[in-house]
Amino acid sequence: MTAVPKLKTLRSEPYKAFIREHPCLKCGNPNTVAAHFPIIPGASDFWCIPLCDACYKGLHADKCFLNERIYPVHLTTDRWVLVEIIRLRDEWEARCQHERKLEMLRFDKG
């Protein structure tokens, strides 16, 4: 029998910094942390959402987000959060592509 390979958890400090640039998804506070959603062990940094300290602590304290229970992603009832995660990833990808183009222009001039 062959062993099932362990999946690598993706980590990205630049992506988490990008997430912290956005206001809290729950209350709109501009001071945020990059919180993993849903709360599952080993979640990739690319599942982070911006939450202020108070909302983040509330999320961990009662496992409740906007009066709905937190479930693994395939069972989540917070579909709007998943849509927001996808929107943030698209924005991140667009920023990365723009930065790559700028880098290529700098390279061409040098």
KEDO-805949 format. One record per residue: z, y, x of N, C-alpha, C in turn; residue number from 1. Coordinates in steps of 0.2 Angstrom, whole numbers, plus 5000, padded with zeros to 4 digits. Atoms other than C-alpha are relative to their C-alpha. Example, Ala and Ser with C-alpha at 12.3 -4.5 7.8 and 13.67 -1.06 7.14 Angstrom:
2
n.up / n.north / n.east / ca.up / ca.north / ca.east / c.up / c.north / c.east / num
5000 / 4994 / 5004 / 5039 / 4978 / 5062 / 5000 / 5006 / 5004 / 1;
4999 / 4994 / 4996 / 5036 / 4995 / 5068 / 5003 / 5005 / 4996 / 2;
# end
This chain:
110
n.up / n.north / n.east / ca.up / ca.north / ca.east / c.up / c.north / c.east / num
5000 / 4994 / 5004 / 5000 / 5000 / 5000 / 5000 / 5006 / 5004 / 1;
5000 / 4994 / 4996 / 4996 / 5017 / 5007 / 5004 / 5005 / 4997 / 2;
4995 / 4994 / 5002 / 5008 / 5032 / 5006 / 4996 / 5005 / 4997 / 3;
5003 / 4994 / 5003 / 5004 / 5047 / 4995 / 5002 / 5005 / 5005 / 4;
4999 / 4994 / 4995 / 5002 / 5062 / 5007 / 5004 / 5005 / 4996 / 5;
4996 / 4994 / 5003 / 5015 / 5076 / 5004 / 4995 / 5006 / 5000 / 6;
5004 / 4993 / 5001 / 5007 / 5092 / 4997 / 5003 / 5005 / 5004 / 7;
4998 / 4994 / 4997 / 5009 / 5107 / 5008 / 5001 / 5006 / 4996 / 8;
4998 / 4994 / 5004 / 5018 / 5122 / 5000 / 4997 / 5006 / 5003 / 9;
5004 / 4994 / 4997 / 5007 / 5137 / 5003 / 5005 / 5006 / 5000 / 10;
4996 / 4994 / 4999 / 5017 / 5152 / 5010 / 4996 / 5006 / 5002 / 11;
5004 / 4994 / 4998 / 5010 / 5170 / 5012 / 5004 / 5006 / 4999 / 12;
4996 / 4994 / 5001 / 5021 / 5184 / 5016 / 4996 / 5006 / 4998 / 13;
5004 / 4995 / 5003 / 5006 / 5196 / 5014 / 4999 / 5000 / 4993 / 14;
5000 / 5000 / 5008 / 5004 / 5190 / 4996 / 5006 / 5002 / 4997 / 15;
4994 / 4998 / 5003 / 5022 / 5192 / 4992 / 5001 / 5007 / 5001 / 16;
4999 / 4992 / 4999 / 5022 / 5210 / 4999 / 4995 / 5003 / 4995 / 17;
5004 / 4997 / 5005 / 5007 / 5213 / 4988 / 5003 / 4999 / 4993 / 18;
4997 / 5001 / 5006 / 5016 / 5206 / 4973 / 5006 / 5005 / 4999 / 19;
4995 / 4995 / 5000 / 5031 / 5218 / 4977 / 4997 / 5007 / 4999 / 20;
5003 / 4993 / 5002 / 5019 / 5233 / 4975 / 5000 / 5001 / 4993 / 21;
5001 / 5000 / 5008 / 5018 / 5229 / 4956 / 5007 / 5001 / 4997 / 22;
4994 / 4999 / 5004 / 5031 / 5234 / 4943 / 5002 / 4993 / 4997 / 23;
4997 / 5006 / 5003 / 5043 / 5221 / 4935 / 4996 / 4998 / 4994 / 24;
5004 / 5002 / 5006 / 5033 / 5211 / 4922 / 5004 / 5000 / 4994 / 25;
4996 / 5000 / 5006 / 5048 / 5211 / 4910 / 5002 / 5007 / 4998 / 26;
4997 / 4993 / 5002 / 5055 / 5229 / 4911 / 4996 / 5006 / 5003 / 27;
5004 / 4995 / 4997 / 5043 / 5239 / 4921 / 5003 / 5004 / 5006 / 28;
4997 / 4997 / 4994 / 5055 / 5244 / 4935 / 4995 / 4999 / 5006 / 29;
5004 / 5001 / 4994 / 5045 / 5248 / 4951 / 5003 / 4997 / 5006 / 30;
4997 / 5004 / 4994 / 5057 / 5240 / 4963 / 5001 / 4993 / 4998 / 31;
5001 / 5007 / 5002 / 5053 / 5222 / 4963 / 5001 / 4995 / 5006 / 32;
5000 / 5006 / 4995 / 5055 / 5205 / 4972 / 4994 / 4996 / 4998 / 33;
5005 / 5005 / 5002 / 5042 / 5192 / 4972 / 5003 / 4993 / 4998 / 34;
4996 / 5006 / 5003 / 5049 / 5178 / 4961 / 4995 / 4995 / 4998 / 35;
5004 / 5006 / 5001 / 5042 / 5161 / 4960 / 5000 / 4998 / 4992 / 36;
5000 / 5002 / 5007 / 5037 / 5156 / 4942 / 4995 / 4995 / 4999 / 37;
4993 / 5001 / 5003 / 5040 / 5144 / 4935 / 5005 / 4998 / 5005 / 38;
4995 / 5002 / 4995 / 5056 / 5139 / 4943 / 4999 / 4993 / 5001 / 39;
5001 / 5007 / 4998 / 5051 / 5123 / 4951 / 5001 / 5000 / 5008 / 40;
4999 / 5000 / 4992 / 5056 / 5117 / 4969 / 4993 / 4999 / 5003 / 41;
5006 / 5001 / 4996 / 5042 / 5119 / 4982 / 4994 / 5004 / 4997 / 42;
5005 / 4996 / 5003 / 5032 / 5132 / 4971 / 4996 / 5004 / 5006 / 43;
5004 / 4996 / 4996 / 5018 / 5140 / 4981 / 5001 / 5007 / 4999 / 44;
4999 / 4992 / 5001 / 5020 / 5159 / 4985 / 4994 / 5003 / 4995 / 45;
5005 / 4997 / 5004 / 5004 / 5161 / 4975 / 5001 / 4999 / 4992 / 46;
4997 / 5000 / 5007 / 5014 / 5157 / 4959 / 5005 / 5006 / 4999 / 47;
4995 / 4995 / 5000 / 5025 / 5173 / 4962 / 4998 / 5005 / 4995 / 48;
5001 / 4994 / 5005 / 5027 / 5187 / 4949 / 5005 / 5005 / 5002 / 49;
4995 / 4995 / 4998 / 5035 / 5204 / 4952 / 5005 / 5000 / 4994 / 50;
4995 / 4999 / 5005 / 5052 / 5205 / 4944 / 5005 / 5004 / 5004 / 51;
4995 / 4996 / 4997 / 5066 / 5218 / 4947 / 5006 / 4995 / 5001 / 52;
4994 / 5005 / 4998 / 5083 / 5211 / 4954 / 5004 / 4998 / 4993 / 53;
4996 / 5002 / 5007 / 5091 / 5212 / 4936 / 4996 / 4994 / 4996 / 54;
5004 / 5005 / 5004 / 5077 / 5202 / 4928 / 5000 / 4993 / 5004 / 55;
5000 / 5006 / 4996 / 5076 / 5190 / 4942 / 5007 / 4996 / 5000 / 56;
4993 / 5004 / 5001 / 5095 / 5186 / 4941 / 5000 / 4997 / 4993 / 57;
5000 / 5003 / 5006 / 5093 / 5184 / 4923 / 4996 / 4994 / 4999 / 58;
5004 / 5006 / 5000 / 5079 / 5172 / 4925 / 5004 / 4994 / 5003 / 59;
4996 / 5006 / 4997 / 5090 / 5161 / 4936 / 5006 / 4999 / 4996 / 60;
4993 / 5002 / 5004 / 5106 / 5163 / 4926 / 4999 / 4996 / 4994 / 61;
5000 / 5004 / 5007 / 5100 / 5157 / 4909 / 4994 / 4996 / 4999 / 62;
5006 / 5003 / 5001 / 5083 / 5150 / 4913 / 4996 / 5002 / 4994 / 63;
5004 / 4997 / 5006 / 5076 / 5161 / 4900 / 4996 / 5006 / 5002 / 64;
5004 / 4995 / 4998 / 5062 / 5173 / 4901 / 4997 / 5003 / 4994 / 65;
5002 / 4997 / 5007 / 5058 / 5185 / 4886 / 5002 / 4995 / 4995 / 66;
4998 / 5004 / 5006 / 5068 / 5173 / 4875 / 4996 / 4993 / 4999 / 67;
5004 / 5006 / 5001 / 5057 / 5158 / 4879 / 5003 / 4996 / 5006 / 68;
4998 / 5004 / 4994 / 5062 / 5143 / 4890 / 4995 / 5000 / 5005 / 69;
5004 / 5001 / 4994 / 5056 / 5141 / 4907 / 4998 / 4992 / 5001 / 70;
5002 / 5006 / 4999 / 5046 / 5125 / 4909 / 4995 / 4999 / 5006 / 71;
5005 / 5001 / 4995 / 5035 / 5117 / 4923 / 4993 / 5003 / 4997 / 72;
5006 / 4996 / 5002 / 5018 / 5126 / 4922 / 4996 / 4996 / 4995 / 73;
5004 / 5004 / 5005 / 5009 / 5112 / 4912 / 5003 / 5000 / 4993 / 74;
4996 / 4999 / 5006 / 5022 / 5115 / 4898 / 5002 / 5007 / 4998 / 75;
4997 / 4994 / 5001 / 5025 / 5133 / 4899 / 4997 / 5003 / 4993 / 76;
5002 / 4997 / 5006 / 5025 / 5143 / 4883 / 4999 / 5008 / 5001 / 77;
5001 / 4993 / 4997 / 5024 / 5160 / 4893 / 4993 / 5000 / 5002 / 78;
5007 / 4999 / 4998 / 5005 / 5160 / 4893 / 4998 / 5006 / 5003 / 79;
5002 / 4994 / 4997 / 5004 / 5178 / 4896 / 5002 / 5001 / 5007 / 80;
4998 / 5000 / 4993 / 5013 / 5176 / 4912 / 4995 / 4997 / 5005 / 81;
5005 / 5004 / 4996 / 5000 / 5163 / 4918 / 4994 / 5005 / 5000 / 82;
5006 / 4995 / 5000 / 4986 / 5176 / 4913 / 5002 / 5006 / 5005 / 83;
4998 / 4995 / 4995 / 4996 / 5189 / 4924 / 4999 / 4998 / 5007 / 84;
5000 / 5003 / 4994 / 4997 / 5177 / 4938 / 4993 / 5000 / 5003 / 85;
5007 / 5000 / 4998 / 4978 / 5175 / 4938 / 4997 / 5007 / 5001 / 86;
5002 / 4994 / 4999 / 4975 / 5193 / 4936 / 5002 / 5003 / 5007 / 87;
4997 / 4998 / 4993 / 4986 / 5196 / 4952 / 4996 / 4997 / 5005 / 88;
5004 / 5004 / 4995 / 4977 / 5183 / 4961 / 4993 / 5003 / 5001 / 89;
5007 / 4997 / 4999 / 4960 / 5191 / 4957 / 5000 / 5006 / 5003 / 90;
4999 / 4993 / 4997 / 4966 / 5208 / 4962 / 5001 / 4999 / 5008 / 91;
4999 / 5002 / 4993 / 4972 / 5200 / 4979 / 4994 / 4998 / 5003 / 92;
5006 / 5003 / 4997 / 4956 / 5191 / 4982 / 4995 / 5006 / 5001 / 93;
5005 / 4994 / 4999 / 4946 / 5208 / 4979 / 5002 / 5004 / 5005 / 94;
4997 / 4996 / 4994 / 4958 / 5217 / 4991 / 4998 / 4997 / 5006 / 95;
5002 / 5004 / 4994 / 4955 / 5203 / 5004 / 4993 / 5001 / 5002 / 96;
5007 / 4999 / 4999 / 4936 / 5204 / 5002 / 4998 / 5007 / 5002 / 97;
5002 / 4993 / 4998 / 4936 / 5223 / 5004 / 5003 / 5001 / 5007 / 98;
4997 / 4999 / 4993 / 4947 / 5222 / 5020 / 4996 / 4996 / 5004 / 99;
5005 / 5003 / 4995 / 4935 / 5209 / 5027 / 4994 / 5004 / 5001 / 100;
5006 / 4996 / 4999 / 4920 / 5220 / 5024 / 5002 / 5006 / 5004 / 101;
4999 / 4995 / 4996 / 4929 / 5234 / 5032 / 5001 / 4998 / 5007 / 102;
5000 / 5003 / 4993 / 4933 / 5223 / 5047 / 4994 / 4999 / 5003 / 103;
5007 / 5001 / 4998 / 4915 / 5218 / 5048 / 4997 / 5006 / 5002 / 104;
5003 / 4994 / 4998 / 4910 / 5236 / 5048 / 5003 / 5003 / 5007 / 105;
4997 / 4998 / 4994 / 4922 / 5240 / 5062 / 4997 / 4996 / 5006 / 106;
5003 / 5004 / 4995 / 4916 / 5225 / 5072 / 4993 / 5002 / 5002 / 107;
5007 / 4998 / 4999 / 4898 / 5230 / 5070 / 4999 / 5007 / 5004 / 108;
5000 / 4993 / 4997 / 4902 / 5248 / 5076 / 5002 / 4999 / 5008 / 109;
4997 / 5001 / 4994 / 4911 / 5241 / 5091 / 4996 / 4997 / 5005 / 110;
# end
